Amino acid sequence: MKTDYDVIVVGAGPGGSFAAKNAAKGGASVLLIDRRKELGAPVRCGEGLGSHWLKELGLKLSPKAISAEISGSVLYSPDMKRAVKIQNPETKGYVIDRKVFDKDLAIDAGRAGADVIVKTEVYDVIKKDGKPCGVKACSMGERLEATCKVLIAADGGESTVARMAGMNSTATLYDTDFGIEYEMVNVECEDLIEIYFSRNAAPRGYVWVFPKGKDVANVGVGIGGLEKGNAVEYLDKFIKNNERFKDAQTVAIKGGLIPVGEPLKELVADGLMVVGTAAHQVDPIHGGGMALAMEAGGMAGEVAAKCALEGKTDRKHLFEYESRWRKRVEPKLMRRLRLRKVLEKLDDGDFNAIFKYLNDNDIDRLIKGDYKPVVEKVLLKRPQLLKVLSALI
Amino acid sequence: MWSTMSGNVNFLLIHAYNSRTEGVSLIEIDRSRCIYCGACVGVCPKLALILKETFVEYTQEKCINCGNCAKACPMKAITMRK
């Protein structure tokens, strides 16, 4: 087996497979490694994907990867007195089947020319003068050592590979949400993503119901890392107290961590790139990371191939990925991080008031990042929030 | 000795290692609750926890007893020993 590659990608999730595909298309020899025997499993995701991403990422969903089509979302106030429906062409999307979707992406990477190996665990990063230049892995009871010019760490929230390579990517409890989700049958739902805000039901997070076709749905909750208790307790309580789930049967349990703070301070080092949830490239408001990972993976793959083929893989040259990403994606995320940090200071009373005073358009504006007119409107009715909300203007 | 081996290459010894350190490990992972999501691994500042395909491997020598993993675990599968 070949053991000398231009680019090695660890983690065949959406970000890693995109990186591997793009690096292979760029002419580099690529190895894509994953620990699991079956890509996509265990699922650690709400599985929602906005349809605008398909165009932006040049992505085609196979019919089997689509569980349900979504027309928009509905947000509920803590007192459940108000539901805001947001339905427009931009809120269309899909709830996908990650087990099919992830495998499809790895297949794309394989077709583009990348070598793919599964059930292979990277347990160490080989370094030369402090620069990562390969990985040690265990595959089918055998040791495998492969060298590379660029190592792309795309191993998800646990982010072990980047840390073994010397980058500090440990998630902090404050800037991380922890989620648990049951896939349930006998849950009636429309083609809308349902979001419930309530400090009682989900402190510093929210409860979600993502329809997965017919009477199946992903019902989940995410809570802030510093909140009391564990996510599963909140989810069990929400389901128990809700008449709607009395006949519901759980057919799968999914969970994981969701970095909702800033992206890593450094996305590249000499010979190393970090992509996706491993780099904390996650939307701080809704906690979605799939599309962002693919976007970043695409950029990283292109740059990695170019640099590897030119033989210049120091931090300075790989930095092109980081600068492109920071220019194109980061400002949007930082804006939303500001909103998250404001929302986490509000209590249920504040939320109820905000929902009461805002119409559907205002909420849509908030989501799109146009805070000023909305904040002004809220302050007129609830001036005591001035101190908290001023951070948004 | 066992720990350094299992922490690195000798995956076959993991079970033996776990049973040998029973009683001195600072955390307890309830495998009947664990869904191997890796949340504990992501917040472990010392890489004392490593995600395997169907379980989490714990190396007591690296553990600093910070409790992050127990707070993080969405399934409430981890408890601190004291």
Interface residues (C-beta under 8 A of the other chain):
Chain A: R35 R36 K37 P42 R44 K119 E121 Y123 D124 K136 C138 G141 R143 G156 G157 E158 S159 T160 R163 M164 T170 A171 T172 L173 T176 F178 G179 I180 G225 L226 N230 A231 V232 E233 I253 K254 G255 G256 L257 P259
Chain B: N8 V9 F11 L12 I35 Y36 C37 G38 A39 V41 G42 V43 C44 P45 L47 I50 L51 K52 E53 N68 K71 A72 C73 P74 M75 K76
